[in-house]
Amino acid sequence: MKPVLFMLIFFRKFLLAAVMLLPLAACQTTMNLRQDCKVGDWNFIGNKDGAQGFDARFEERRQFCATVDGDKIKQESASQYQAGWQQGNQHFWEQVGVQDGISALAISNYEQQLKTDTIVKNHTPPNQDAYQRGWVRGNADYWYGVGDTDGKAGRSAKDEQLRAASGQAIGFNQGSYQQGWHAGNYAYWTQTGFQDAHDGVPDSELKNHAQAAQAKGVQVREDAYKAAWNKEIVEYWRRLGWSDATEGRDVITRRADARARGLKFSEAEYQQQWEQRLIQYWREAGNADGFGQPNQIEERISNARRNNVFVIPQTRDTYNQAWFAQNAVYCSPENAFAFGRRNHRMALEVCQASQQNQVRRAWNAGQDYEDIARKLSNIHIDLASLNDRRADAARRLERIEREIRRDQDDKNRVTNNDTASNDRRRERERQELREFLQGSAYRMEELRSWEFRYSQQMQQIKRDIYRND
């Protein structure tokens, strides 16, 4: 498809969708207006008109509401509407001013706003005072954001002079910039402290950070750095405790390491995570061994150091609880039955002696079940094939019988050797089809009987796997 043709089709579809949405939007607006009339809050109606940038249009609203609920129109409705409209109009212009201020536009942009299509179309009455109030707020937010960004970037407070010079055209708000810069500067030192602790750097590094900052004229916030560092260093040791447990290191190793690096050691938090990781490790080991392997707790304990893990007081209980739970799942009739169906070998020797007969029987039952399932599948294939052949034979028989009746009813039909031969052929074919349909009916019944028998056998096999005898 050519690009131009594609764009024409796309534009047509877009225009059609837009046209279809117009009645919906208009309907929604009308519903809202009707609801406003039923409520009868004229201060609210006026406020909404003013906030949307409309001119005061009480008479238009009154005429519309008279057709909806005229009883809600009172003598004081006009004054209530006007009071609400004035509040809404102020809010409208304040929001326009806020947006211009945030967008780094000069306060003089008010004159451009008066010429915008929306304001001209809605005949929005001007309100320069409200615009300026909003602009002051937006301008303050803008410079706060600039200051915050500068502070977070580690820029010097001296950069304020550069910002003031570059922002002179739009109006520089020194107070807001300084507030933002101080907030950003605090965040800068918070991030610095966090990153040092996250990387395992001692908090004595603050001295070097401070010297570098002072050289650039950046204010040092030791309190922000320390608070973030002290909080994150705990997480640093927790992470190491978790990883060390399966990497051959322990609290003694880390205590010496922390002392050598001059790093505060959160020993209690480290030890807690170290032990939790080992509990998880021994639980996972028990789970893995329990599903089809003998209990190997003694062997695992003797090989612990070689595998870079540790033995803790909870090791035996944790491993054994997990092993026995998984062993119970492995040696269950349901699992043995599933293994038998898939022809997977089972390690019966890991099951308790009292369970082994039932497990073996369930495994054999799974084999028998699959064998019967294959036979049942073949029955279904034969049934479907025979059913198709019977349907085809029935259609052919119906066609032949129509032809025979047609020829019998044809009084002008010529009788000769050819027509006689054709009649004999059709009669013979009709007889063969009738015999096939009759014989296949017995075969269908036989197949359905086997289908029922195999289904019953499969159900019985599944029930019998739970027998204990």
C-alpha positions in Angstrom: 0.0 0.0 0.0 1.4 3.4 -1.0 2.2 5.7 2.0 -0.1 8.5 0.9 -3.0 6.1 0.5 -2.3 4.5 3.9 -2.3 8.0 5.6 -5.6 8.9 3.9 -7.2 5.7 5.2 -5.7 6.2 8.7 -6.9 9.9 8.8 -10.4 8.8 7.7 -10.6 6.2 10.5 -9.3 8.7 13.0 -11.8 11.4 11.9 -14.7 8.9 12.0 -13.7 7.9 15.6 -13.5 11.5 16.6 -16.9 12.3 15.1 -18.4 9.3 16.9 -17.0 10.5 20.2 -18.4 14.0 19.9 -22.1 13.1 20.7 -20.8 11.0 23.6 -18.9 13.9 25.1 -21.8 16.3 24.5 -24.2 13.8 26.1 -21.9 13.5 29.1 -21.7 17.3 29.4 -25.5 17.7 29.2 -25.9 15.0 31.9 -23.6 16.9 34.2 -25.4 20.1 33.6 -28.8 18.5 34.4 -27.3 17.0 37.6 -26.1 20.4 38.6 -29.6 21.8 38.1 -31.2 19.1 40.2 -28.7 19.8 43.1 -29.4 23.5 42.8 -26.1 24.7 44.3 -25.7 27.9 42.3 -22.5 28.9 44.0 -21.1 25.6 42.8 -22.4 26.1 39.3 -20.9 29.5 39.1 -17.6 28.3 40.5 -17.4 25.5 38.0 -18.0 27.9 35.1 -15.4 30.3 36.3 -12.8 27.5 37.0 -13.3 26.3 33.4 -12.5 29.7 32.0 -16.0 30.5 30.9 -17.5 34.0 31.2 -20.3 34.6 33.7 -23.4 33.1 32.0 -26.1 32.9 34.7 -29.0 33.6 32.4 -28.0 30.8 30.0 -27.7 28.4 33.0 -31.0 29.6 34.4 -32.9 29.0 31.2 -31.4 25.5 30.9 -32.2 24.6 34.5 -35.8 25.9 34.2 -36.4 22.9 31.8 -34.9 20.5 34.3 -36.0 21.6 37.8 -37.3 25.2 38.0 -38.0 24.9 41.7 -34.3 25.0 42.4 -34.0 28.5 40.9 -34.4 31.1 43.8 -34.3 34.8 44.0 -30.7 34.7 45.4 -29.5 32.3 42.8 -28.0 35.0 40.6 -25.9 36.5 43.4 -24.8 33.0 44.5 -23.8 32.1 41.0 -21.8 35.4 40.6 -20.0 34.9 43.9 -19.1 31.3 42.9 -18.0 32.4 39.4 -15.7 35.0 40.8 -14.0 32.4 43.0 -13.7 30.0 40.0 -12.3 32.7 37.7 -9.7 33.5 40.2 -8.8 29.9 40.5 -8.6 29.6 36.7 -6.2 32.4 36.3 -4.1 31.4 39.4 -3.6 27.9 37.8 -2.6 29.5 34.5 -0.1 31.6 36.4 1.2 28.6 38.3 1.8 26.7 35.1 3.6 29.6 33.5 5.8 30.1 36.5 6.7 26.4 36.7 7.4 26.5 33.0 10.0 29.2 33.5 8.0 31.8 31.6 8.2 35.5 32.6 5.3 37.2 34.4 4.7 39.2 31.2 3.4 36.1 29.5 0.0 37.1 30.9 -0.4 39.2 27.8 0.1 36.2 25.6 -2.3 34.2 27.6 -5.1 36.7 26.8 -4.6 35.9 23.1 -4.8 32.1 23.3 -7.5 30.4 21.4 -9.3 28.9 24.4 -9.5 32.2 26.3 -10.6 34.0 23.2 -13.2 31.3 22.4 -14.6 31.2 26.0 -14.6 35.0 26.4 -12.7 34.5 29.6 -12.6 37.8 31.5 -9.0 38.8 32.4 -7.8 38.7 36.0 -4.2 39.9 36.2 -4.0 39.9 40.0 -5.0 36.2 40.2 -2.6 35.3 37.4 0.3 37.1 39.2 -0.5 35.3 42.5 -0.4 32.0 40.7 2.7 32.9 38.8 4.6 33.8 42.0 3.8 30.3 43.4 4.8 28.6 40.2 8.0 30.6 39.8 8.9 29.7 43.4 8.4 26.0 42.7 10.5 26.3 39.6 13.5 27.8 41.4 13.1 25.4 44.3 13.4 22.6 41.8 16.5 24.2 40.2 18.1 24.6 43.6 17.2 21.1 44.6 18.8 19.7 41.4 22.0 21.8 41.9 22.3 20.6 45.5 21.8 17.0 44.6 24.5 17.3 42.0 27.0 18.6 44.6 27.2 22.0 43.1 28.5 24.9 45.1 26.1 27.4 46.7 28.1 30.0 44.8 26.4 28.9 41.7 23.4 30.8 42.9 24.9 33.9 41.3 25.1 32.2 38.0 21.5 31.1 38.3 20.4 34.6 39.3 22.1 36.0 36.2 20.7 33.4 33.8 17.2 33.6 35.3 17.0 37.4 35.4 14.7 37.5 32.4 12.1 35.3 34.0 12.5 36.5 37.5 14.9 34.9 40.0 13.5 33.8 43.4 16.5 33.7 45.7 14.7 32.3 48.7 13.1 29.4 46.9 16.4 28.6 45.1 18.2 28.5 48.5 15.6 26.3 50.1 15.8 23.8 47.2 19.6 23.9 47.2 19.7 23.1 50.9 17.3 20.2 50.5 19.3 18.9 47.5 22.6 19.3 49.4 21.2 17.2 52.3 20.1 14.6 49.7 23.6 14.7 48.2 25.3 13.9 51.5 22.6 11.3 52.3 23.4 9.5 49.0 27.1 9.8 49.6 26.8 8.2 53.0 24.5 5.5 51.7 26.9 4.6 48.8 30.0 4.4 51.0 28.2 2.1 53.4 26.8 0.0 50.6 30.3 -0.5 49.2 31.8 -1.3 52.6 33.7 2.0 52.8 34.4 3.2 56.4 32.7 6.4 57.6 36.1 7.9 58.1 36.0 8.5 54.4 33.7 11.5 55.2 36.9 13.5 56.0 38.1 13.1 52.4 34.6 13.9 51.1 34.5 17.0 53.3 37.9 18.3 52.1 36.9 17.8 48.5 33.6 19.5 49.0 35.1 22.5 50.9 37.5 23.0 48.1 34.6 23.4 45.7 32.6 25.5 48.1 30.0 22.9 48.8 28.5 22.8 52.3 29.2 19.7 54.3 26.3 17.9 56.0 27.9 15.4 58.4 24.6 14.6 60.0 23.0 13.5 56.6 26.1 11.5 55.7 26.2 9.8 59.2 22.5 9.0 59.3 22.5 7.3 55.9 25.9 5.5 56.5 24.8 4.1 59.9 21.6 2.8 58.4 23.0 1.2 55.3 26.1 -0.4 57.0 23.7 -2.7 58.8 22.3 -3.8 55.5 25.8 -4.3 54.1 26.7 -6.7 56.9 23.3 -8.5 56.5 24.1 -9.1 52.8 27.5 -10.4 53.6 26.2 -12.7 56.3 23.8 -14.2 53.9 26.4 -14.9 51.2 29.3 -15.8 53.6 27.3 -18.7 55.0 27.7 -20.7 51.8 31.1 -19.4 50.8 33.1 -20.6 53.8 33.3 -17.4 55.8 32.0 -16.8 59.3 31.7 -14.1 62.0 35.3 -14.6 63.1 36.6 -14.0 59.6 34.5 -10.9 59.2 35.3 -9.5 62.6 38.9 -9.5 61.7 38.2 -8.1 58.3 36.2 -5.2 59.7 38.9 -4.4 62.3 41.5 -4.4 59.5 39.5 -2.0 57.4 38.4 0.2 60.3 34.8 -0.6 59.5 32.0 -0.7 62.1 30.9 -4.3 62.4 27.2 -5.0 62.9 27.9 -8.4 64.4 24.4 -9.3 65.6 22.7 -8.5 62.2 25.5 -10.4 60.4 25.2 -13.5 62.6 21.4 -13.5 62.2 21.5 -13.5 58.4 24.4 -16.0 58.4 22.3 -18.5 60.5 19.1 -17.9 58.5 21.0 -18.7 55.3 22.4 -21.9 56.7 18.9 -22.9 58.0 17.7 -22.4 54.4 20.7 -24.4 53.0 20.1 -27.4 55.3 16.3 -27.3 54.6 17.0 -27.3 50.8 19.5 -30.2 51.2 16.9 -32.2 53.2 14.3 -31.5 50.5 16.6 -32.5 47.7 17.6 -35.8 49.4 14.2 -36.6 50.7 12.7 -37.0 47.2 14.2 -40.4 46.3 17.5 -40.5 48.1 18.5 -42.0 51.5 19.0 -39.8 54.5 22.5 -38.4 54.1 22.8 -36.1 57.1 26.0 -37.7 58.5 27.7 -37.6 55.1 26.7 -34.0 54.5 27.9 -32.9 57.9 31.3 -34.6 57.3 31.6 -32.8 53.9 30.3 -29.4 55.1 33.7 -27.7 55.3 34.7 -29.1 51.9 31.4 -27.6 50.5 32.1 -24.2 52.1 29.1 -24.4 54.5 28.8 -24.7 58.3 27.1 -27.0 60.7 25.0 -25.2 63.3 22.9 -26.5 66.2 19.8 -26.5 64.0 21.4 -28.5 61.2 20.1 -32.0 62.1 16.6 -31.0 63.0 16.2 -28.8 59.9 17.6 -31.4 57.5 15.6 -34.3 59.0 12.3 -32.4 59.1 12.7 -31.5 55.4 13.9 -35.0 54.5 11.0 -36.8 56.2 8.5 -34.4 54.7 9.8 -35.0 51.2 10.2 -38.7 51.7 6.5 -38.9 52.6 5.7 -37.2 49.4 8.0 -39.4 47.4 6.7 -42.7 48.9 3.0 -41.7 48.6 0.7 -43.9 46.5 -0.1 -40.9 44.2 3.6 -40.3 43.4 4.3 -44.0 42.9 1.3 -44.2 40.6 2.6 -41.2 38.6 6.1 -42.7 38.3 4.6 -45.9 37.1 2.6 -44.2 34.4 5.7 -42.5 33.1 7.7 -45.7 33.5 10.2 -43.9 35.8 12.2 -46.1 38.2 11.4 -45.6 41.9 13.9 -46.2 44.7 11.7 -48.3 46.9 14.5 -48.9 49.4 14.2 -45.3 50.7 10.6 -45.9 51.7 9.7 -47.4 55.1 9.4 -51.2 55.1 5.7 -50.9 56.0 5.2 -48.7 52.9 7.1 -50.6 50.3 4.4 -53.1 49.3 1.8 -50.3 48.8 4.3 -48.2 46.9 5.3 -51.1 44.6 1.6 -51.9 44.0 0.9 -48.3 43.2 3.8 -48.2 40.7 2.6 -51.4 39.0 -0.9 -49.9 38.9 0.5 -46.9 37.1 2.0 -49.2 34.5 -1.3 -51.1 34.1 -3.3 -47.9 34.0 -1.2 -46.6 31.0 -1.4 -50.0 29.2 -5.2 -49.8 29.5 -5.2 -46.1 28.6 -3.4 -47.0 25.3 -6.0 -49.7 24.6 -8.8 -47.2 25.3 -7.1 -44.7 23.0 -7.1 -47.3 20.2 -10.8 -48.0 20.9 -11.6 -44.3 20.5 -9.6 -44.2 17.2 -11.5 -47.3 15.9 -14.9 -45.8 17.0 -14.2 -42.6 15.2 -13.0 -44.3 12.1 -16.0 -46.7 12.1 -18.4 -43.9 12.7 -17.1 -42.0 9.7 -17.3 -45.1 7.5 -20.9 -45.7 8.6 -21.9 -42.1 7.9 -20.3 -42.4 4.4 -22.1 -45.7 3.8 -25.4 -44.3 4.9 -25.0 -41.3 2.5 -24.2 -43.7 -0.4 -27.1 -46.0 0.4 -29.5 -43.0 0.5 -28.2 -41.8 -2.9 -28.6 -45.3 -4.5 -32.1 -45.7 -3.2 -33.1 -42.3 -4.5 -31.8 -43.3 -7.9 -33.7 -46.6 -7.8 -36.9 -44.9 -6.9 -36.4 -42.3 -9.6 -35.9 -44.9 -12.2 -38.9 -46.9 -11.0 -41.1 -43.8 -11.1 -39.9 -42.9 -14.6 -42.6 -44.4 -17.0 -40.6 -43.3 -20.1 -37.4 -45.1 -19.0 -36.0 -47.3 -21.7 -35.4 -51.0 -20.7 -32.5 -52.6 -22.4 -29.3 -54.6 -21.5 -27.5 -51.5 -20.3 -30.2 -50.3 -18.0 -30.7 -53.8 -16.7 -27.0 -54.2 -16.0 -27.0 -50.8 -14.2 -30.0 -51.9 -12.1 -28.2 -55.1 -11.1 -25.1 -53.2 -10.1 -27.0 -50.7 -8.0 -29.0 -53.5 -6.3 -25.8 -55.4 -5.5 -24.2 -52.2 -4.1 -27.3 -51.5 -2.1 -27.2 -55.0 -0.6 -23.5 -54.7 0.3 -24.1 -51.3 2.0 -27.0 -52.7 4.0 -24.9 -55.6 5.1 -22.0 -53.3 6.1 -24.3 -51.1 8.1 -25.9 -54.0 9.9 -22.5 -55.7 10.6 -20.8 -52.5 11.7 -23.7 -51.8 14.1 -22.6 -54.9 16.0 -19.0 -53.8 15.8 -20.0 -50.4 17.2 -21.7 -52.1 20.1 -18.6 -54.2 20.7 -16.3 -51.2 20.7 -18.5 -49.3 23.1 -18.6 -52.3 25.4 -14.8 -52.4 25.4 -14.7 -48.6 25.9 -16.9 -48.9 29.0 -14.9 -51.9 30.3 -11.6 -50.2 30.0 -12.9 -47.0 31.6 -14.2 -49.0 34.6 -10.9 -50.8 34.9 -9.0 -47.6 34.9 -11.2 -46.2 37.7 -10.8 -49.3 39.7 -7.0 -49.2 39.4 -6.9 -45.7 40.7 -9.1 -46.7 43.7 -7.0 -49.7 44.5 -3.7 -47.9 44.9 -4.7 -46.8 48.4 -5.3 -50.4 49.7 -2.9 -51.4 52.4 -3.3 -55.2 52.1 
